[in-house]
Amino acid sequence: MKLHKARFFFAGLVALLVPTIFSFALALEVPPLRGRINDYAGMIQPDKARELEGRLADFERDTGHQVAVLTIPSLKGDALEDFSIRVAEAWKIGQKGFDNGAILLIVRDDHKLRIEVGYGLEGVLPDAIANRIISEIIVPRFRENDYSGGIEAGVNAILQVTKGEPLPERARTRTRSNASRASSLLTALTITAILALFIGMTQRRLIGGVFGGAAAGLVATLGSAAGIGLALGLTLILGAVLGAIGSTMSATSSGWTGGSRSRRGGWGGGIFPGGFGGGGGFGGGGFGGGGFSGGGGGFGGGGASGSW
């Protein structure tokens, strides 16, 4: 009976351990850290990679923060977040005790990317900001196949934020602002048209139909902040034309010209080279010329992921 229980126990233990061991065997190997720019997927132009390597070296010298870039061809079924944290734990980007490191990871064939943030930078580079860098700065360029430009812009944004500088205003906010200005301009022109027609009909004896319409357009335009500039020219022209029409309509009703009275009218007003080596390893990809290594920084899974 005891032997039977022992066999049953070991069989259960093996059943539990085999999937775990199998998953470790299938886990994608972490590539060696060859520099600050590790382009194993061939996504960055060589001259741009060397430029970024120098920029990141200068940034580390000035601030003490370490930032590294890794591109790989594929995750080969591995989970993005799992692989990313393994890279962070193996490379140890950032200074020991300060944990001031960040890693930009791009997976070419899977169209995925992630910014992994060390403990010490989570205050200045929180998940929400990392997500904005991905979605607003990197991904739009990647969707236009500008991989070097997207990586460079993403690196620049990471450096900017970690120095304590804010990101530019959201593109969506600018779009809403432009729409608001366009709406205000349309409102100003509509009001101008109505005032020009009215003044052209009632003030023709004082300053004449044409000048009355133009004056009305000028007054209405100056009264609208959104109408300054383009609206000024359009308003003067529109006011003059409608003022003349209004004067003609008024003159017709008072006997200045012959003919019948006009009816009222209305106005109406969007290939890569490179890859994995045999057995899941990596080849090439380093631009640092040797000598670079992580400083012992720690990571806890902070950051953001995205896709394109």
Stockholm file with secondary structure:
# STOCKHOLM 1.0

chainA/1-308         MKLHKARFFFAGLVALLVPTIFSFALALEVPPLRGRINDYAGMIQPDKARELEGRLADFERDTGHQVAVLTIPSLKGDALEDFSIRVAEAWKIGQKGFDNGAILLIVRDDHKLRIEVGYGLEGVLPDAIANRIISEIIVPRFRENDYSGGIEAGVNAILQVTKGEPLPERARTRTRSNASRASSLLTALTITAILALFIGMTQRRLIGGVFGGAAAGLVATLGSAAGIGLALGLTLILGAVLGAIGSTMSATSSGWTGGSRSRRGGWGGGIFPGGFGGGGGFGGGGFGGGGFSGGGGGFGGGGASGSW
#=GR chainA/1-308 SS CHHHHHHHHHHHHHHHHHHHHHHHHHSCCCCCCCSSEEETTCCSCHHHHHHHHHHHHHHHHHHCCEEEEEEESCCTTCCHHHHHHHHHHHHCCSBTTTCCEEEEEEETTTTEEEEEEEGGGTTTSCHHHHHHIIIIIIHHHHTTTCHHHHHHHHHHHHHHHHTTCCCCCCHHHHHHHHHHHHHHHHHHHHHHHHHHHHHHHHSHHHHCHHHHHHHHHHHHHHTCGGGTTHHHHHHHHHHHHHHHHHHHHHHHHHTSSCSCCCCCCCCCCCCCCCCBCGGGCBCCCBCSCSCCCCBBCCEEEEEEEEEC
#=GC SS_cons         CHHHHHHHHHHHHHHHHHHHHHHHHHSCCCCCCCSSEEETTCCSCHHHHHHHHHHHHHHHHHHCCEEEEEEESCCTTCCHHHHHHHHHHHHCCSBTTTCCEEEEEEETTTTEEEEEEEGGGTTTSCHHHHHHIIIIIIHHHHTTTCHHHHHHHHHHHHHHHHTTCCCCCCHHHHHHHHHHHHHHHHHHHHHHHHHHHHHHHHSHHHHCHHHHHHHHHHHHHHTCGGGTTHHHHHHHHHHHHHHHHHHHHHHHHHTSSCSCCCCCCCCCCCCCCCCBCGGGCBCCCBCSCSCCCCBBCCEEEEEEEEEC
//
